[in-house]
Amino acid sequence: MKKPWVQIAIDAVDLEKAQKLASMAVAAGADWIEAGTPLITFQSVKAIGVLVRACPGKPILADFKAQDGVAKYFKEAGRQGAKIATVLGVVANGSVKAAVREGKESGVQVVADMYSVPREILARRAKELQGLGVDYLMIHLGFDESKDEPGKHATDGLEEVVEAVQIPVGVGTFTVEEAVEAIRKGASFVVQGEPLLSDANAEKKLRDFIEAVRSAV
């Protein structure tokens, strides 16, 4: 992928709405479309295939946040047509290795989502995950975490991680300002979904977001 790229997370729990949001994201210029964890949880893995068919030519990411017994998730992601899937970065190394092995078998690249990895070991864990063979890393300040600990920021630890590894690093963001900051600090991609997709003028806001990210380099 040419840097920077934008991944749009489709976290709707209604399949019809998810398809409409995904099509809107493609029209606005998104590079990757994410079948979000809530969508997969409420609508099953078949929702991945629905987005694949709704967004021809766009890589679909299956956001399983897989934790254990992960090979079956990556195998199913491949069956559904996804090109990328996620494993949590805090899990046992054996689970990460299983994701990488099955990803290679199924043609699915691996994102290690570093949600809940403590800041003090973030760069070290990033290096370990790179050594285990993941294709991408993502720094992820969760929604609940951000509400509970308002002193935390989406890009905390980003510069240290970028310096520690040679693979692309992404950041989950809530605002365009965070996304621009992430790119300027070395992120290769950003992830956005809510609250932007719930805006009354979502398509324009999404176009503006994508343009701002690409202009941030």
Secondary structure, 3 states (H helix, E strand, C coil): CCCCEEEEEECCCCHHHHHHHHHHHHHHCCCEEEECHHHHHHHCCHHHHHHHHHCCCCCEEEEEEECCCCHHHHHHHHHHCCCEEEEECCCCHHHHHHHHHHHHHHCCEEEEECCCCCHHHHHHHHHHHHHHCCCEEEECCCHHHHHHCCCCCCCCCHHHHHHHCCCCEEEECCCHHHHHHHHHCCCCEEEECCCHHHCCCHHHHHHHHHHHHHHCC
